[in-house]
Amino acid sequence: MRHNKSFNHLGRKSGHRKAMLANMASSLILHKKIETTVAKAKALRMYIEPLITKSKDDSTHSRRTVFAYLKQKEAVTELFRVIAPKIAERPGGYTRILKTGFRQGDAADMALIEFVDFNEVAVAAAKSETKKATTRRSRAKKSADAVEASEPATEAKPKAAPKAKAEAKPKAAPKAKAPKAEAKPAAEEKAE
């Protein structure tokens, strides 16, 4: 029974599952993206994200802790030297899962799992989309005294007389909805 077991066992015993996740995590670190089933990708994300957070602190203890999970020194070196500096400012969510369709043989739901900061296409698109945020508020209008004070004293511009407003055409009155013919008799019946 799986009472209160919150993670996916992936149809394997614990030793097989841990070895598989360690191998997948090492492959993801070395290749920056791998294709696998959706269930394994979700399990891998839960496995690798704490390790990436641990890699932000480059100490001997952190390296040994991560090595206990990954069991490949090349992957640990790549994680601490290449990946950790690039994701240092990111507070979490280091990986992305993209569903790619179904596998030909058994129709398993397939996915691509990758590091968010290492997809050059997405990173380039995100940089081009970042623009200066504009506010919806209008700018404060300068008062007449502030405008006159800001103009140089040597230039005496004569103030133009305000233009008389042209007579505006009267707007057409909004069309009034005709009362429904059935509504009046009903009201009269109630009154009687």
Secondary structure, DSSP 8 states (H G I E B T S, - for coil): --TT--S--TTS-HHHHHHHHHHHHHHHHHHSEEEEEHHHHHHHHHHHHHHHHHHTS-SHHHHHHHHHHH--HHHHHHIIIIIHHHTTT--S--EEEEEEEE-TTT--EEEEEEEGGG-HHHHHHHHHH------SS------HHHHHHHS-SS--------------------------TTHHHHHHHHH-
